[in-house]
């Protein structure tokens, strides 16, 4: 039973990773065709991320906009995995989008709360997450199928002597 639970858990993790990475890749590609709106940058700063081994930097740009009279706020710069990295890159993004500056953004037509200001680029990490998740899910599914096949063969072997005994 524990093998089944572990296999199902690993399958779930793989599917979740594949979905998350794939969704980011998809959104980065289709976002260039989304409708646009004018917004205003509310805040722009570089966040410092510290770990035991390294220091990295992430640009944080928040902006507000309106779609059909409904106000929204977002902090998604791009769906390209625009995460942590070097200070120079993070500063370049925040300098490009200073607080108070007007900004043209793209928003998802079915859910205007989803938006981006640098659309179209897909980060390498999104592909990696999607691929690793898909491989993880496939290996887990194969393991579960093998576990099921082995269980069926074992049951057949256990039933086989009693079936033969009843036939004679």
Secondary structure, DSSP 4 states (H G I P E B T S, - for coil): -HHHHHHHHHHHHHHHHHHHHHHHHHHHHHGGGSEEEEEEEEEEEEEEEE-SS-EEEEEEEEEEEEETTEEEEE----SS---SB-HHHHHHHHHHT-TT-EEEEEEETTEEEEEESS-S---HHHHHHHHHHHHHHHHHHHHHHHHHHHHHHHHHHHHHHHHHHHH-
